[in-house]
Amino acid sequence: MSTQRPADPGDHEDEDYHSSHEHVPDRWYDALLDDENENEDDEDDDYEEEEGEEEEEEEEEEEEEVEEDGDDDEFLGAEGGNIEVEFILEPQMAPFGEDDGDGDHQGEDEVNAAQQSLHQRVLRLISGGQGTPGFLTHHQLLALLRGQDLTHALFDDDEDAQPAWSARRRRRPDPNRFPKVPSIEGQKLMESGVFGAFDTREPDRKRLARRILDRELGLGDRSSRRTNKDLMVQQMIPSTNPEMIIHYEDPVCCGQFSDDGNFFYACVKDFKVRMYDTSNPYNWKHYKTVNYPMGRWNVTDADLSPDNKWLAYTSLQSNVCFAPTDPNDTGEPYSLDLGDQSRLYNVYQGAFPIFSVRFSGDGRHLVAGTGASSIVVYDIERRESLHHVVGHQDDVNAVSFADKLSPHILYSGSDDCTIKVWDTRSMGDGREAGAFVGHIEGLTYLDSKGDGRYILSNAKDQSMKLWDLRMAMSTARYAELDPTRVTRAHDYEYRWEDYDETYWFQHPHDNSLVTFRGHKVMRTLIRCHFSPPGSTNSRYVYSGSYDGFVYVWNLDATLAAKIDVKEVTKGTRPGGPPPRRRAGGGWGGHGWETLVRDVSWHPNAPLLVASAWNGPEMNGGTATLHSFNENDSDEADPGMGLSVNEKLERTLRASR
């Protein structure tokens, strides 16, 4: 989303909410002329105001006629093509007979010169000059017509900021600008042993069956046997064919295993959280469903307490719900309001949407990322906000603690394209302890490895990045460079647009280690994770994707596996009422569509669960259980691909 418009509480989760809030300005270029006219006389302002009121009344009548016809914004969703738009730039003149009193017309000349310069700059942006194309994309042009504030993008006097925006539209992009694969830094990490054992004999890599035989025979010394075990689990990547497909009536927003693997929760858009006993990872048991009372639009996030006794989950409001995970505790969940009136600025009146929430390692504190561009650190025992810092220029979509054993260092990722590092012991002054820059579109998710060093991020620029805390940009350096100036003009609307790769560029101050590409981060806040040490030897990173796949990468950015959730769920939904039609239509037409929003790899077993939106219009949901299997079929009972409902009761599977 654009950093220039006010934060919208429903921005991320529901396109219908926003379509009802679109507006068209009185005159699109008025916003461009405001700064030039600040020094004009009050009488001139009154004259223009009267003239503007007449035009405003005429346009209101036109808008009423459009509403009566039932037509939406004619520019919404428009595609590029041979569109001709005529722009009329009218100089604003002083009323006839006005003078400055001493006959000196120098001030009037200066105003006219400034207006002429402004008009030339606008025309240059549209036409591009002699023999060159214009610098505005059709999306930016439509944004101007809708009245969105692109002043920073259009008229930034800082020459250093120009290449990030206008230059990449003037020249054909370099096809070699993308990060190299395999990544040299990623290869170094793989060889270092930090992300699991590394087989230096890659050309002579043993098959899994041979490694199992070596283990049973006890070949090699203790060190080699341990390495053999680690390399064996690295090869057990889950396959596409699912063990089980759990169907829900609404999209699944997120789903995760507990750290010990004995518990799995699924948050669904119907404001209900289903809890499952997964102590036997191949034989699940549903035991509890809890509600989010008075939720708004969606369940945005959830997190388990370190002792697995409480589940915290959020919606687009300032309350965090807490539900006990004990199956014998049937009480209603209770909530904490993180909106402390005394600590928030007035525009939100003590309330704000929460996009992300996490428990601290000791379970005493919560950290939340909000739609108020802020981070909240909340003391659960004292029931009060310890810190509320407006630390970003846009929505904070993701937060995470750096170390599971420490409550002090945390990260926040925002739509302003930055990740910031915070120390809770010094957050009172509102300054970050460090920053990561490199994404050129907004962040959607953060995942910490839990070692206080490495962090993974997903973003709307269709990339995932790995970062090292030791390489974070200092506060002083961040203030000096102002790295967000090269991303302020980002105009990609991920909720309904395809991403145009020609606009991708390498951030000049990128301090990430490895960049992973190939997946699609569209329509919603898609999540990414480190693979667990127990079941994968920490070898991989993985992410959901808009195209219905789970992507698994090696640390050198090469693709290790793709799991096709869309294909295996197609035609499996049990019979029921036809899909609900959303206002403004939906995605996917009449075919089956799938979006994988979250993925969770079991900490001890070679299986993962993909939480997805799917259906003809993606208004239903599934959680598919994928396990390691070298064959397409399984002789065990029940057979693979078992379809069940949310309570794990078998359903009549639809014909594919």
C-alpha positions as CSV (number, residue, x, y, z in Angstrom):
1,M,0.0,0.0,0.0
2,S,1.1,3.5,-0.4
3,T,2.8,5.2,2.5
4,Q,1.1,8.5,1.7
5,R,-2.5,7.6,2.5
6,P,-3.8,7.2,6.0
7,A,-3.6,3.7,7.5
8,D,-6.8,1.8,6.8
9,P,-7.7,-0.7,9.5
10,G,-9.1,-3.2,7.0
11,D,-6.4,-2.6,4.4
12,H,-4.9,-6.1,4.5
13,E,-7.8,-8.4,5.0
14,D,-10.9,-7.4,3.0
15,E,-11.1,-5.8,-0.4
16,D,-14.8,-5.0,0.1
17,Y,-14.1,-2.7,3.0
18,H,-11.9,-0.5,0.8
19,S,-14.0,-0.4,-2.3
20,S,-16.6,1.4,-0.3
21,H,-14.1,4.1,0.8
22,E,-12.8,5.1,-2.6
23,H,-13.1,8.8,-3.5
24,V,-12.3,11.1,-6.4
25,P,-10.9,14.6,-5.6
26,D,-12.4,17.9,-6.8
27,R,-9.5,18.6,-9.0
28,W,-6.6,16.2,-9.1
29,Y,-3.9,18.8,-9.6
30,D,-5.1,21.0,-6.6
31,A,-2.9,18.9,-4.4
32,L,0.1,19.6,-6.6
33,L,-0.4,23.3,-6.5
34,D,-1.0,23.6,-2.7
35,D,2.7,24.1,-1.8
36,E,3.2,26.7,-4.6
37,N,0.3,28.8,-3.4
38,E,1.0,29.0,0.3
39,N,2.3,32.6,0.1
40,E,-0.6,34.1,-1.9
41,D,-2.9,36.7,-0.4
42,D,-6.0,35.7,1.6
43,E,-8.2,37.5,-1.0
44,D,-6.8,35.3,-3.7
45,D,-7.6,32.2,-1.6
46,D,-11.2,33.4,-1.1
47,Y,-11.5,33.9,-4.8
48,E,-10.3,30.4,-5.6
49,E,-12.4,29.0,-2.8
50,E,-15.6,30.4,-4.3
51,E,-14.7,29.1,-7.7
52,G,-13.8,25.7,-6.3
53,E,-17.2,25.5,-4.5
54,E,-19.1,25.9,-7.8
55,E,-17.0,23.1,-9.4
56,E,-17.5,21.0,-6.3
57,E,-21.3,21.2,-6.5
58,E,-21.1,20.3,-10.2
59,E,-19.0,17.3,-9.5
60,E,-21.2,16.1,-6.6
61,E,-24.1,16.2,-9.1
62,E,-22.1,14.1,-11.5
63,E,-21.1,11.6,-8.8
64,E,-24.8,11.2,-7.8
65,E,-25.6,10.4,-11.4
66,V,-22.9,7.8,-11.4
67,E,-24.3,6.3,-8.2
68,E,-27.8,6.2,-9.7
69,D,-26.5,4.3,-12.7
70,G,-24.8,1.8,-10.3
71,D,-21.4,2.3,-11.9
72,D,-18.2,2.0,-9.8
73,D,-15.1,3.9,-10.3
74,E,-14.4,3.6,-14.0
75,F,-10.6,3.6,-13.4
76,L,-10.7,0.8,-10.8
77,G,-8.9,-2.2,-12.1
78,A,-8.1,-0.6,-15.5
79,E,-5.4,-2.2,-17.4
80,G,-2.7,-0.5,-19.4
81,G,-3.4,0.2,-23.0
82,N,-4.0,2.9,-25.6
83,I,-5.6,5.3,-23.1
84,E,-5.5,9.0,-23.9
85,V,-5.9,11.5,-21.1
86,E,-6.0,15.2,-21.6
87,F,-4.6,17.4,-18.8
88,I,-5.5,21.1,-18.6
89,L,-3.2,23.1,-16.4
90,E,-4.8,26.4,-15.6
91,P,-2.6,29.2,-14.1
92,Q,-4.2,30.8,-11.1
93,M,-4.4,34.5,-11.6
94,A,-5.0,37.3,-9.0
95,P,-8.4,39.0,-9.2
96,F,-8.6,41.9,-11.6
97,G,-7.4,45.2,-10.2
98,E,-5.5,43.8,-7.3
99,D,-2.1,45.2,-6.6
100,D,0.5,45.0,-3.9
101,G,0.1,48.7,-3.0
102,D,3.4,50.0,-4.2
103,G,3.3,49.0,-7.9
104,D,6.0,46.4,-7.5
105,H,5.0,43.3,-9.5
106,Q,8.0,41.3,-8.5
107,G,6.1,39.0,-6.2
108,E,3.5,38.2,-9.0
109,D,6.4,37.5,-11.4
110,E,7.9,35.0,-8.9
111,V,4.6,33.2,-8.5
112,N,4.1,33.0,-12.3
113,A,7.6,31.7,-12.7
114,A,7.1,29.1,-10.0
115,Q,3.8,28.0,-11.6
116,Q,5.4,27.7,-15.0
117,S,8.1,25.6,-13.6
118,L,5.6,23.4,-11.9
119,H,3.6,22.9,-15.0
120,Q,6.7,22.0,-17.0
121,R,7.6,19.4,-14.4
122,V,4.1,17.8,-14.5
123,L,4.1,17.8,-18.3
124,R,7.5,16.2,-18.3
125,L,6.3,13.4,-16.0
126,I,3.4,12.7,-18.3
127,S,4.9,13.1,-21.8
128,G,8.6,12.4,-21.0
129,G,9.9,15.2,-23.3
130,Q,10.9,15.0,-26.9
131,G,11.2,11.4,-28.1
132,T,11.0,9.8,-24.7
133,P,8.1,8.0,-22.9
134,G,6.4,9.5,-19.9
135,F,7.6,8.5,-16.4
136,L,4.2,7.8,-14.9
137,T,2.9,4.2,-14.9
138,H,-0.8,3.8,-15.6
139,H,-1.2,2.8,-11.9
140,Q,0.4,6.1,-10.8
141,L,-1.7,8.1,-13.3
142,L,-4.8,6.5,-12.0
143,A,-3.6,7.2,-8.4
144,L,-3.3,10.9,-9.3
145,L,-6.8,10.9,-10.7
146,R,-8.1,9.3,-7.5
147,G,-6.3,12.0,-5.5
148,Q,-3.7,9.9,-3.7
149,D,-0.8,11.9,-2.5
150,L,2.2,11.2,-4.7
151,T,4.0,14.5,-3.9
152,H,7.1,12.8,-2.5
153,A,7.4,10.5,-5.5
154,L,6.8,13.2,-8.1
155,F,8.7,16.2,-6.8
156,D,11.5,15.0,-4.7
157,D,14.3,17.6,-5.0
158,D,16.8,15.1,-3.8
159,E,18.6,13.9,-6.9
160,D,19.7,10.7,-5.0
161,A,16.1,9.6,-4.8
162,Q,15.4,9.8,-8.5
163,P,17.0,6.6,-9.8
164,A,14.7,4.5,-7.6
165,W,11.6,5.7,-9.4
166,S,11.9,7.7,-12.5
167,A,15.0,6.2,-13.9
168,R,13.7,2.7,-13.8
169,R,10.8,3.8,-16.0
170,R,13.0,5.6,-18.5
171,R,15.3,2.7,-19.2
172,R,14.6,-1.0,-19.9
173,P,15.5,-2.8,-16.7
174,D,18.7,-4.8,-16.6
175,P,17.7,-8.5,-16.9
176,N,20.7,-9.4,-14.7
177,R,19.6,-7.2,-11.8
178,F,18.2,-10.0,-9.7
179,P,20.3,-11.6,-7.0
180,K,22.4,-14.5,-8.3
181,V,21.4,-18.1,-7.6
182,P,23.0,-20.0,-6.0
183,S,23.9,-17.3,-3.5
184,I,27.5,-17.2,-2.4
185,E,26.6,-16.0,1.0
186,G,24.0,-18.7,1.3
187,Q,26.6,-21.4,0.4
188,K,28.9,-20.1,3.1
189,L,26.1,-20.4,5.6
190,M,25.4,-24.0,4.5
191,E,29.0,-24.9,4.9
192,S,29.3,-23.2,8.3
193,G,27.1,-25.7,10.0
194,V,24.9,-23.1,11.6
195,F,22.0,-24.4,9.4
196,G,22.6,-28.1,9.8
197,A,25.2,-30.6,8.6
198,F,26.6,-30.2,5.2
199,D,27.6,-33.0,2.8
200,T,30.8,-32.0,1.1
201,R,30.5,-35.0,-1.2
202,E,27.4,-33.6,-3.0
203,P,28.1,-35.2,-6.4
204,D,28.2,-38.6,-4.6
205,R,25.3,-38.0,-2.3
206,K,23.9,-41.1,-0.8
207,R,20.3,-42.1,-1.1
208,L,18.2,-42.2,2.0
209,A,17.9,-46.0,1.9
210,R,21.7,-46.3,2.0
211,R,22.0,-43.9,4.9
212,I,19.4,-45.9,6.8
213,L,21.4,-49.1,6.1
214,D,24.6,-47.4,7.4
215,R,22.8,-46.4,10.5
216,E,21.5,-49.9,11.2
217,L,25.0,-51.4,10.6
218,G,26.6,-48.7,12.8
219,L,29.2,-47.8,10.3
220,G,31.7,-45.0,11.0
221,D,32.7,-43.3,14.2
222,R,30.5,-41.3,16.5
223,S,30.9,-38.0,14.6
224,S,30.2,-39.6,11.2
225,R,27.1,-41.4,12.6
226,R,25.7,-38.2,13.9
227,T,26.4,-36.4,10.6
228,N,24.7,-39.4,8.8
229,K,21.6,-38.9,10.9
230,D,21.4,-35.2,10.3
231,L,21.8,-35.7,6.5
232,M,19.1,-38.4,6.6
233,V,16.5,-36.1,8.1
234,Q,17.4,-33.4,5.6
235,Q,16.3,-35.6,2.8
236,M,12.8,-36.2,4.3
237,I,11.0,-33.3,2.7
238,P,7.2,-33.8,2.7
239,S,5.7,-34.6,-0.7
240,T,2.7,-33.2,-2.5
241,N,0.2,-36.0,-2.0
242,P,-1.5,-35.3,1.3
243,E,-2.2,-37.6,4.2
244,M,-5.3,-35.7,5.1
245,I,-7.3,-32.7,3.9
246,I,-9.3,-30.7,6.6
247,H,-12.1,-28.6,5.0
248,Y,-13.4,-25.4,6.5
249,E,-16.3,-23.2,5.4
250,D,-14.1,-20.1,5.5
251,P,-10.5,-19.3,4.6
252,V,-7.8,-20.5,7.1
253,C,-5.7,-17.5,8.1
254,C,-2.9,-19.2,10.0
255,G,-2.1,-22.6,11.5
256,Q,0.9,-23.6,13.6
257,F,2.3,-26.5,15.7
258,S,3.4,-26.0,19.2
259,D,7.2,-26.1,19.8
260,D,6.9,-29.7,21.1
261,G,4.6,-30.8,18.3
262,N,1.8,-32.0,20.6
263,F,-0.7,-29.2,19.6
264,F,-1.9,-27.6,16.4
265,Y,-4.2,-24.6,16.1
266,A,-6.0,-23.3,13.0
267,C,-7.4,-19.7,12.9
268,V,-10.3,-19.4,10.5
269,K,-11.9,-16.3,9.1
270,D,-15.2,-17.1,10.9
271,F,-13.5,-15.9,14.1
272,K,-13.1,-19.4,15.4
273,V,-9.9,-21.2,16.4
274,R,-9.8,-25.0,16.2
275,M,-7.4,-26.8,18.5
276,Y,-6.1,-30.3,17.7
277,D,-4.2,-32.9,19.7
278,T,-1.2,-33.9,17.5
279,S,0.8,-35.9,20.1
280,N,0.5,-38.6,17.4
281,P,1.3,-36.5,14.3
282,Y,-0.4,-39.1,12.0
283,N,-3.6,-39.5,14.1
284,W,-5.0,-36.1,15.0
285,K,-7.9,-35.4,17.4
286,H,-10.0,-32.3,17.5
287,Y,-10.8,-31.4,21.1
288,K,-11.7,-27.7,21.3
289,T,-13.0,-24.7,19.4
290,V,-12.9,-21.1,20.8
291,N,-14.3,-17.9,19.5
292,Y,-13.1,-14.3,19.0
293,P,-16.1,-12.3,20.2
294,M,-16.9,-9.2,18.3
295,G,-14.1,-9.7,15.9
296,R,-13.6,-7.4,12.9
297,W,-13.0,-8.7,9.3
298,N,-10.6,-11.5,10.2
299,V,-8.5,-13.3,12.7
300,T,-5.1,-11.7,11.9
301,D,-2.6,-13.6,14.1
302,A,-2.2,-16.1,17.0
303,D,0.6,-17.3,19.2
304,L,1.1,-19.9,21.9
305,S,2.5,-19.1,25.3
306,P,5.9,-20.8,26.0
307,D,4.2,-23.3,28.3
308,N,1.5,-24.1,25.7
309,K,-1.2,-23.2,28.3
310,W,-2.6,-20.1,26.5
311,L,-3.3,-19.1,23.0
312,A,-3.3,-15.4,22.2
313,Y,-5.1,-14.4,19.0
314,T,-6.1,-11.0,17.5
315,S,-8.3,-9.3,15.0
316,L,-8.5,-5.8,13.5
317,Q,-9.1,-4.1,16.8
318,S,-7.0,-3.4,19.9
319,N,-8.2,-6.4,22.0
320,V,-6.1,-9.6,22.3
321,C,-8.1,-12.7,23.2
322,F,-6.6,-15.4,25.4
323,A,-8.0,-18.9,25.4
324,P,-6.8,-21.8,27.6
325,T,-5.6,-24.8,25.6
326,D,-6.6,-27.3,28.4
327,P,-9.4,-29.5,27.0
328,N,-11.0,-29.6,30.4
329,D,-11.2,-25.8,30.7
330,T,-14.5,-24.9,28.9
331,G,-14.6,-21.3,30.0
332,E,-14.9,-18.4,27.7
333,P,-11.8,-16.7,26.5
334,Y,-10.9,-13.4,28.1
335,S,-9.4,-10.3,26.4
336,L,-6.9,-7.6,27.2
337,D,-7.2,-4.2,25.6
338,L,-3.8,-3.0,24.4
339,G,-5.3,0.5,23.7
340,D,-4.1,2.4,26.6
341,Q,-5.7,5.9,26.2
342,S,-2.9,7.8,27.9
343,R,-0.3,6.5,25.6
344,L,-1.9,6.7,22.2
345,Y,-2.3,9.7,19.9
346,N,-5.8,11.0,19.6
347,V,-6.5,10.1,16.0
348,Y,-7.0,6.4,17.0
349,Q,-8.9,7.3,20.2
350,G,-7.3,4.5,22.1
351,A,-8.1,1.8,19.5
352,F,-6.1,0.3,16.6
353,P,-6.1,-2.8,14.5
354,I,-3.5,-5.5,15.5
355,F,-1.8,-7.4,12.6
356,S,0.7,-9.4,14.6
357,V,1.2,-10.6,18.2
358,R,3.9,-12.6,20.0
359,F,4.7,-13.9,23.5
360,S,8.0,-13.1,25.0
361,G,10.3,-16.0,25.9
362,D,9.3,-15.9,29.6
363,G,5.6,-15.6,28.8
364,R,5.2,-12.3,30.8
365,H,5.0,-9.9,27.9
366,L,3.2,-9.5,24.6
367,V,4.5,-7.5,21.6
368,A,2.0,-6.4,19.0
369,G,2.3,-4.7,15.6
370,T,-0.6,-2.3,14.9
371,G,-2.3,-0.3,12.1
372,A,-1.2,2.8,14.0
373,S,2.4,2.4,12.6
374,S,3.4,1.4,16.1
375,I,4.7,-1.4,18.3
376,V,3.1,-2.1,21.7
377,V,4.9,-4.0,24.5
378,Y,2.4,-5.1,27.1
379,D,2.9,-6.5,30.6
380,I,0.3,-9.3,31.0
381,E,0.7,-9.7,34.8
382,R,0.3,-5.9,35.4
383,R,-2.2,-5.5,32.6
384,E,-0.6,-2.3,31.3
385,S,1.3,-1.1,28.3
386,L,5.0,-0.7,29.0
387,H,5.8,0.9,25.6
388,H,3.8,2.2,22.7
389,V,6.2,3.4,20.1
390,V,5.3,4.9,16.7
391,G,8.3,3.5,15.1
392,H,7.3,3.2,11.4
393,Q,5.7,5.3,8.7
394,D,3.0,2.7,7.9
395,D,1.2,-0.4,9.3
396,V,3.3,-2.8,11.3
397,N,2.4,-6.1,9.8
398,A,4.8,-8.4,11.7
399,V,6.7,-8.5,15.0
400,S,8.9,-11.2,16.5
401,F,11.3,-11.6,19.5
402,A,14.9,-12.3,18.5
403,D,15.6,-14.9,21.2
404,K,13.2,-17.4,22.8
405,L,15.1,-17.1,26.1
406,S,15.2,-13.3,26.2
407,P,12.4,-10.7,26.3
408,H,14.6,-7.8,25.4
409,I,15.4,-7.8,21.6
410,L,12.5,-7.7,19.1
411,Y,11.9,-7.0,15.5
412,S,9.1,-5.2,13.6
413,G,8.3,-5.2,9.9
414,S,6.2,-2.6,8.2
415,D,4.6,-1.5,5.0
416,D,7.3,1.2,4.9
417,C,9.6,-1.5,3.6
418,T,11.8,-1.6,6.7
419,I,12.6,-4.0,9.5
420,K,13.6,-2.3,12.8
421,V,15.4,-3.8,15.8
422,W,14.2,-2.7,19.3
423,D,15.6,-3.2,22.7
424,T,12.8,-3.1,25.3
425,R,15.2,-1.7,27.9
426,S,15.7,1.5,25.8
427,M,12.5,1.8,23.9
428,G,11.3,4.8,26.0
429,D,13.0,7.3,23.8
430,G,11.2,6.0,20.7
431,R,14.4,5.2,18.8
432,E,15.2,1.9,17.2
433,A,18.4,0.0,18.1
434,G,19.0,-0.8,14.4
435,A,17.4,-1.4,11.1
436,F,17.3,-3.7,8.1
437,V,16.6,-2.3,4.6
438,G,16.4,-4.1,1.3
439,H,12.8,-4.8,0.5
440,I,11.2,-2.4,-1.9
441,E,7.6,-3.2,-1.0
442,G,5.9,-3.7,2.3
443,L,6.7,-6.5,4.7
444,T,4.1,-9.2,5.3
445,Y,5.8,-11.5,7.9
446,L,8.9,-12.0,10.1
447,D,10.2,-15.2,11.6
448,S,13.1,-15.4,14.0
449,K,15.3,-18.5,14.1
450,G,15.2,-18.1,17.9
451,D,19.0,-17.8,18.3
452,G,19.1,-14.0,18.6
453,R,20.9,-13.7,15.3
454,Y,19.0,-14.7,12.2
455,I,15.7,-13.5,10.9
456,L,13.6,-14.2,7.9
457,S,11.2,-11.8,6.1
458,N,8.5,-12.0,3.4
459,A,7.5,-9.0,1.4
460,K,5.2,-7.8,-1.4
461,D,8.1,-7.3,-3.7
462,Q,7.8,-11.1,-4.2
463,S,10.9,-11.9,-2.3
464,M,12.0,-13.4,1.0
465,K,15.2,-12.3,2.7
466,L,17.5,-13.7,5.3
467,W,19.2,-11.2,7.7
468,D,21.9,-11.3,10.3
469,L,21.5,-9.1,13.4
470,R,25.2,-8.3,13.3
471,M,24.7,-6.6,10.0
472,A,21.9,-4.3,11.1
473,M,22.2,-0.6,10.2
474,S,22.9,1.6,13.1
475,T,20.4,4.3,14.2
476,A,22.7,7.1,13.1
477,R,23.5,5.5,9.8
478,Y,19.8,5.0,9.2
479,A,19.0,8.6,9.9
480,E,21.8,9.8,7.7
481,L,20.9,7.7,4.6
482,D,17.1,7.9,5.0
483,P,16.8,4.6,3.0
484,T,13.0,4.8,2.7
485,R,13.2,7.6,0.3
486,V,13.9,5.2,-2.6
487,T,10.7,3.2,-1.8
488,R,8.3,6.1,-1.1
489,A,6.9,5.9,-4.6
490,H,5.9,2.3,-4.5
491,D,2.5,2.0,-6.0
492,Y,1.9,-1.7,-6.1
493,E,-1.5,-2.6,-4.7
494,Y,-1.0,-6.3,-3.7
495,R,-4.6,-6.9,-2.9
496,W,-5.7,-7.0,-6.6
497,E,-2.7,-6.3,-8.8
498,D,-0.2,-8.7,-10.4
499,Y,3.4,-7.7,-9.6
500,D,5.3,-6.2,-12.5
501,E,8.8,-7.5,-12.4
502,T,10.1,-4.7,-14.6
503,Y,9.7,-2.4,-11.6
504,W,11.9,-4.5,-9.4
505,F,15.3,-3.0,-8.5
506,Q,18.1,-3.7,-6.0
507,H,17.8,-1.5,-3.0
508,P,21.0,0.6,-2.9
509,H,21.4,0.0,0.9
510,D,20.4,-3.6,1.0
511,N,22.0,-5.3,4.0
512,S,20.4,-8.7,3.7
513,L,22.4,-11.9,3.4
514,V,20.3,-14.0,1.0
515,T,17.3,-13.2,-1.2
516,F,14.9,-16.0,-2.1
517,R,12.5,-15.6,-5.1
518,G,10.0,-17.6,-7.1
519,H,6.9,-17.5,-4.9
520,K,4.0,-15.0,-5.1
521,V,3.1,-12.7,-2.2
522,M,-0.3,-11.3,-3.2
523,R,-3.7,-10.5,-1.8
524,T,-2.9,-11.2,1.8
525,L,0.0,-11.3,4.3
526,I,1.6,-14.5,3.3
527,R,4.0,-16.1,5.8
528,C,7.5,-17.7,5.8
529,H,9.4,-19.7,8.3
530,F,12.7,-21.4,9.2
531,S,12.5,-25.2,9.1
532,P,12.8,-26.8,12.6
533,P,16.0,-28.3,13.8
534,G,14.5,-31.7,14.9
535,S,12.8,-32.8,11.7
536,T,15.0,-31.0,9.1
537,N,18.3,-30.2,10.8
538,S,17.5,-26.5,10.2
539,R,18.4,-27.0,6.6
540,Y,15.6,-25.1,4.8
541,V,13.4,-22.0,4.7
542,Y,9.9,-22.1,3.3
543,S,6.9,-20.0,2.4
544,G,3.3,-20.1,1.3
545,S,2.4,-18.5,-2.0
546,Y,-0.5,-17.0,-3.9
547,D,-0.2,-19.6,-6.7
548,G,-1.2,-22.5,-4.4
549,F,2.3,-23.9,-3.8
550,V,4.5,-24.3,-0.7
551,Y,8.1,-23.3,-1.7
552,V,11.0,-24.9,0.1
553,W,14.5,-23.4,-0.4
554,N,18.0,-24.3,0.5
555,L,20.0,-21.6,2.2
556,D,21.8,-20.8,-1.1
557,A,18.4,-19.7,-2.6
558,T,18.1,-22.8,-4.8
559,L,14.7,-24.5,-4.7
560,A,14.6,-27.7,-2.7
561,A,11.0,-28.6,-3.3
562,K,7.5,-27.4,-4.4
563,I,4.4,-28.8,-2.8
564,D,1.3,-28.3,-5.0
565,V,-1.6,-27.7,-2.6
566,K,-3.8,-26.3,-5.4
567,E,-3.7,-29.5,-7.4
568,V,-4.3,-31.9,-4.5
569,T,-7.3,-29.9,-3.1
570,K,-9.0,-29.4,-6.4
571,G,-12.4,-31.2,-6.5
572,T,-12.1,-32.5,-2.9
573,R,-14.6,-30.2,-1.2
574,P,-17.7,-32.0,0.0
575,G,-21.0,-31.1,-1.5
576,G,-22.8,-28.1,0.0
577,P,-24.3,-24.7,-0.9
578,P,-22.8,-22.8,-3.8
579,P,-20.0,-20.4,-3.0
580,R,-21.0,-17.0,-1.6
581,R,-20.6,-14.1,-4.1
582,R,-18.7,-11.2,-2.7
583,A,-19.4,-7.6,-3.5
584,G,-17.4,-6.5,-6.5
585,G,-16.7,-10.1,-7.6
586,G,-14.0,-12.4,-6.6
587,W,-10.7,-13.9,-7.9
588,G,-10.5,-17.1,-9.8
589,G,-13.5,-17.1,-12.1
590,H,-15.2,-20.5,-12.3
591,G,-12.0,-22.5,-11.7
592,W,-10.5,-23.8,-8.5
593,E,-8.1,-21.4,-6.9
594,T,-5.8,-21.9,-4.0
595,L,-3.7,-19.5,-1.9
596,V,-1.4,-20.9,0.7
597,R,-1.2,-18.3,3.5
598,D,0.7,-20.1,6.2
599,V,2.7,-23.3,6.5
600,S,3.9,-25.2,9.7
601,W,6.6,-27.9,9.7
602,H,6.3,-30.4,12.5
603,P,9.2,-30.1,14.9
604,N,9.9,-33.8,15.2
605,A,8.3,-35.6,12.3
606,P,8.8,-35.2,8.5
607,L,5.4,-33.6,7.8
608,L,4.0,-30.1,7.3
609,V,0.6,-28.5,7.3
610,A,-0.4,-25.9,4.6
611,S,-3.2,-23.5,5.7
612,A,-5.0,-22.2,2.6
613,W,-7.8,-20.3,1.1
614,N,-9.4,-22.1,-1.8
615,G,-12.5,-22.7,-3.9
616,P,-13.9,-21.0,-7.1
617,E,-13.6,-17.7,-5.3
618,M,-11.3,-18.6,-2.5
619,N,-14.0,-18.2,0.1
620,G,-13.4,-21.6,1.7
621,G,-10.3,-23.1,3.4
622,T,-8.3,-26.2,3.9
623,A,-5.5,-27.5,6.1
624,T,-3.6,-30.2,4.2
625,L,-1.2,-32.6,6.0
626,H,1.8,-33.5,3.8
627,S,4.3,-36.1,4.9
628,F,7.5,-37.5,3.5
629,N,6.7,-40.4,1.1
630,E,9.0,-41.7,-1.6
631,N,6.0,-43.2,-3.5
632,D,2.7,-41.6,-4.8
633,S,0.6,-44.2,-2.9
634,D,0.6,-45.5,0.7
635,E,-0.3,-49.1,1.8
636,A,-1.3,-47.9,5.2
637,D,-4.9,-47.5,6.4
638,P,-6.5,-45.0,6.0
639,G,-5.3,-44.2,2.5
640,M,-3.8,-40.9,1.5
641,G,-5.9,-37.9,0.7
642,L,-8.5,-38.5,3.4
643,S,-11.1,-35.7,3.4
644,V,-12.5,-34.6,6.8
645,N,-14.4,-31.7,8.2
646,E,-13.1,-29.3,10.9
647,K,-13.9,-31.9,13.6
648,L,-11.9,-34.5,11.6
649,E,-15.1,-36.4,10.7
650,R,-14.9,-38.2,7.4
651,T,-16.8,-36.5,4.6
652,L,-18.0,-37.7,1.2
653,R,-15.2,-36.7,-1.1
654,A,-16.2,-34.9,-4.3
655,S,-15.2,-36.4,-7.6
656,R,-12.2,-34.8,-9.1
